[in-house]
Amino acid sequence: MEDSIRGRVKAIRRKLAAFRQVLAAEKPGDEPEGYTKERADQNLRRLNAQVARNERLKGIPMAEYGNKNMTGFSYARGAILFSILYCWLGEETFNNLVGGFCRHYYESGASTETFTDYRVRRGKNKRLKIFFDDWPYTTGYTKYLRRDTTIEDIVAVYKK
């Protein structure tokens, strides 16, 4: 059981790493300002195309990809999820969230549910629960996908 929980924490860290890798290229100036957003928008367009081509993606939530042998899809989805949170919350709040989560659960392990509960409990924004319901736990996010949808468009939906 403990190995399973630690494995799920590692999976969350790998998804976060996919996002952080892009962010790290922009921060020291290796890539131009806006690179992170540009890559997130590319991932979002790719997601839109994949959902349009693959009916399974319309019915299986991200949290179930491992159980359905679809883990290859989870990294881009996870990077999009973290990109939305970063854009929505801002750099300082996002870093405090992720840093606090990792410090708190490093030894004990955690799951996607633990991460989302951690964020919802510590956040003042009640719309985060709706966001997490749409992205990892259901396929509700698909209603926002269009060919020209951007990360900022999605953030605007959840902010209102």
C-alpha positions as CSV (number, residue, x, y, z in Angstrom):
1,M,0.0,0.0,0.0
2,E,2.8,2.5,1.0
3,D,4.6,1.9,-2.4
4,S,1.3,2.6,-4.2
5,I,0.8,5.9,-2.4
6,R,4.5,6.9,-3.0
7,G,4.0,6.0,-6.7
8,R,1.1,8.3,-6.9
9,V,3.1,11.2,-5.4
10,K,5.8,10.5,-7.9
11,A,3.2,10.6,-10.7
12,I,2.1,14.1,-9.4
13,R,5.7,15.2,-9.3
14,R,6.3,14.0,-12.9
15,K,3.3,15.9,-14.2
16,L,4.4,19.0,-12.2
17,A,7.9,18.5,-13.6
18,A,6.6,18.6,-17.2
19,F,5.2,22.0,-16.4
20,R,8.2,23.2,-14.4
21,Q,10.6,22.2,-17.1
22,V,9.0,24.7,-19.5
23,L,8.7,27.4,-16.8
24,A,12.4,26.9,-15.9
25,A,13.4,27.6,-19.5
26,E,11.6,31.0,-19.4
27,K,12.7,32.2,-16.0
28,P,16.4,32.6,-16.5
29,G,15.9,34.0,-20.0
30,D,16.8,30.9,-22.0
31,E,13.4,31.4,-23.7
32,P,11.5,34.6,-24.3
33,E,8.9,36.0,-21.9
34,G,5.6,34.3,-22.7
35,Y,7.2,30.9,-23.6
36,T,5.4,29.1,-20.7
37,K,2.1,30.4,-21.9
38,E,2.8,29.6,-25.5
39,R,3.8,26.0,-24.7
40,A,0.7,25.7,-22.5
41,D,-1.5,26.9,-25.4
42,Q,0.2,24.4,-27.7
43,N,-0.5,21.6,-25.3
44,L,-4.1,22.8,-25.1
45,R,-4.5,22.7,-28.9
46,R,-2.9,19.2,-28.9
47,L,-5.4,18.1,-26.2
48,N,-8.3,19.5,-28.3
49,A,-7.2,17.6,-31.3
50,Q,-6.7,14.4,-29.3
51,V,-10.1,14.6,-27.7
52,A,-11.7,15.2,-31.1
53,R,-10.0,12.1,-32.5
54,N,-10.3,9.8,-29.6
55,E,-13.7,9.1,-28.1
56,R,-12.2,7.4,-25.0
57,L,-10.8,10.7,-23.9
58,K,-14.2,12.3,-23.9
59,G,-15.4,9.7,-21.3
60,I,-12.4,8.9,-19.1
61,P,-11.2,11.5,-16.5
62,M,-7.5,12.2,-16.1
63,A,-7.5,10.6,-12.6
64,E,-8.5,7.3,-14.2
65,Y,-5.8,7.2,-16.9
66,G,-3.6,4.9,-14.9
67,N,-6.4,2.4,-14.3
68,K,-7.3,2.5,-18.0
69,N,-3.8,2.0,-19.2
70,M,-3.7,5.5,-20.7
71,T,-0.9,7.1,-18.7
72,G,0.7,8.5,-21.9
73,F,-2.1,11.1,-22.0
74,S,-1.6,12.2,-18.4
75,Y,1.6,14.2,-18.6
76,A,0.3,16.7,-21.1
77,R,-3.0,17.0,-19.2
78,G,-1.1,17.4,-15.9
79,A,1.1,20.1,-17.5
80,I,-2.1,21.9,-18.7
81,L,-3.7,21.6,-15.3
82,F,-0.6,23.1,-13.6
83,S,-0.4,25.8,-16.3
84,I,-3.9,26.9,-15.6
85,L,-3.3,27.0,-11.9
86,Y,-0.1,29.0,-12.4
87,C,-1.8,31.5,-14.6
88,W,-4.8,31.7,-12.3
89,L,-3.1,31.9,-8.9
90,G,0.1,33.7,-9.9
91,E,3.7,32.7,-9.4
92,E,4.0,33.3,-5.6
93,T,0.7,31.6,-4.6
94,F,1.4,28.7,-7.0
95,N,4.9,28.2,-5.6
96,N,3.6,28.3,-2.1
97,L,1.0,25.7,-2.9
98,V,3.3,23.3,-4.6
99,G,6.1,23.8,-2.1
100,G,3.8,23.4,0.9
101,F,2.2,20.3,-0.6
102,C,5.6,18.6,-1.4
103,R,7.0,19.4,2.1
104,H,3.9,18.2,3.9
105,Y,3.5,14.9,2.0
106,Y,7.1,14.1,1.0
107,E,7.4,11.3,3.6
108,S,3.9,10.0,3.8
109,G,2.9,10.1,0.2
110,A,-0.3,11.5,-1.4
111,S,-2.7,11.1,-4.2
112,T,-4.3,13.4,-6.7
113,E,-7.2,13.6,-4.3
114,T,-4.9,14.7,-1.6
115,F,-3.4,17.4,-3.8
116,T,-6.7,18.8,-4.8
117,D,-8.1,18.6,-1.2
118,Y,-4.9,20.3,0.0
119,R,-5.4,23.2,-2.5
120,V,-9.1,23.6,-1.9
121,R,-8.7,23.7,1.9
122,R,-5.9,26.3,1.7
123,G,-7.5,28.4,-1.0
124,K,-9.8,31.2,-0.5
125,N,-11.3,30.7,-3.9
126,K,-14.2,28.3,-3.9
127,R,-14.1,28.0,-7.7
128,L,-11.1,25.8,-7.4
129,K,-13.4,22.9,-6.4
130,I,-15.3,23.3,-9.7
131,F,-12.0,23.5,-11.5
132,F,-10.7,20.3,-9.9
133,D,-14.0,18.5,-10.5
134,D,-13.8,19.4,-14.2
135,W,-10.1,18.6,-14.9
136,P,-8.8,15.5,-13.0
137,Y,-12.1,13.9,-11.9
138,T,-14.5,14.3,-14.8
139,T,-14.2,15.2,-18.4
140,G,-16.1,18.5,-17.8
141,Y,-13.1,20.4,-19.2
142,T,-13.9,19.2,-22.7
143,K,-16.8,21.6,-22.9
144,Y,-14.2,24.5,-22.9
145,L,-12.1,23.0,-25.7
146,R,-12.1,24.7,-29.1
147,R,-9.5,25.0,-31.7
148,D,-8.6,28.5,-30.6
149,T,-9.0,28.1,-26.8
150,T,-6.1,29.5,-24.7
151,I,-5.0,28.9,-21.2
152,E,-6.1,32.5,-20.4
153,D,-9.6,31.7,-21.8
154,I,-9.9,28.8,-19.5
155,V,-8.7,30.8,-16.5
156,A,-11.3,33.4,-17.3
157,V,-14.1,30.8,-17.2
158,Y,-13.1,29.6,-13.7
159,K,-12.4,33.1,-12.4
160,K,-16.0,34.4,-13.1
